[in-house]
C-alpha cells in the first residue's frame, strides 16, 4: 500500500531541489530521514517535512501497522518546475535585466516492501 505527499510552489529552484531528492530516492525511510537531517541544504528541511507527511499518510491508510515493521521505502520522488516570478533588475544605460525567481512542485510516494516471496 503506497501513500503520497505533495509540496506545491516551494520557492526553491527545481535544480537545487533535485540535488537533495536524488539522495533519498529508493532508500528506506529511516535511512532517508537521517540523510536529510544531516544534509546541509535548505531544501533538505522541506523534503524532510514532506517525507514525514508521507509517512503519516501511510499510517492513516494502514491503521495499526507500524512503518518500521513493514520496511517502508521511498518509491518515487518527482520534482517539477512550478510558476516563475518575473522581476526586472536595473542595468547600465537604462536597460533592465530579467530575474526569474523559480519555484517547484515535489511529489513523494512511500511504499512498503512485500515480505511475501514465492518460492519454487
N, C-alpha and C positions, 0 to 999 in steps of 0.2 A: 504494500500500500504506500503510495507516494503522497507527499504534501508539497504545496507550492507557496512561495512567498515572493512578493514583488515590491520593488522600490522604484518609484517613478519620479522623474525630474530631479534627480540628485545633482547638485551643482558642482560636478567634477567632470573633467573631460573623459570621454569613453576610453581613450588610450591609457590614461593613468589608472582607471578602474580595472581595465583588463590585466594590468600588471599584477594586481592583488588577487583577482579572481582566478588567474591561471595557477596560483599557488595551491588552491584548495580543491580544484576540480578532480573528482574521483576519490578523494580522501575520505577516511572515516570521520564522523562528526567530531569525536573527541580530539583527534589529531588536528582537524581543520580549525577548531576553536583555539587550540594552543598556538598554531601557526599564526592566526590572525592577531592573537593577543600580543605576540612579540614582533610583529611586522611594524616597521617604523614608517608607516604612511598614513595619511589622514583617511584615505579610502578604506583602510582595513577596519577602522572603527565602525563605519557604516555597514560594511559587509558582515562584520561580526554580529551586529544587531539584527541584520536580515537573516542570518543563519539561525540565531536564537529564535526568531519569529517562526521560521520554517519548522524548527523542532517542536515548538509549541503547537503549531498547526497539525503536525503529525500526531502529537499526543492527544489532541482533541478528536482526531479521526479514530484513533485506536485507544479507546478508553481502557485503562487497566494495564496497558502494555508499557514497558519501560524501554527507552531508546538504547540503553546500554546492552540489554539482553538481545535486542533484535538487530544489532550491528547496523545502525543507521549510517549511511554514507551520502556524500554529495553526488547526486546522479548527474545533474545538468546545471550549468550556470551560463547564462547568456547576458551579454552587455550590448545594448543597442543605443544608438545616438538618440538623444532627446531634442528638445527645442533649443534654439540658439538665441541668446540676447545679442542684438547687434548694436554696437556703440561706435562713436567716432572719437578719435584722439587727435588733438591738434598737431599739425605737422608744419614744417617750414614752408615759407612762401604761400601761406594762406590755404594750403591743402589740408586734407583730413585723412588719416589712416583708419581703416576699419579694424575693429576689435570684435571677435566673435567669442562670446562667453558661452562655452558649451555645457551641456548637461547630458545625462544618460538615464537609461532605464535598465534595471538589473532584475532578472528573473532567476530564482534559485529553486531547484527541485531536490528534495531529500527523499530517499527511498530506503527500505530495509532489505538486506540481503536475504535471499531464500536459503534457509538452512536445510531444506529437504533436497536431497540429491537422489537420483535414481541410479541404482547400480545394476549392471547386467551380469 
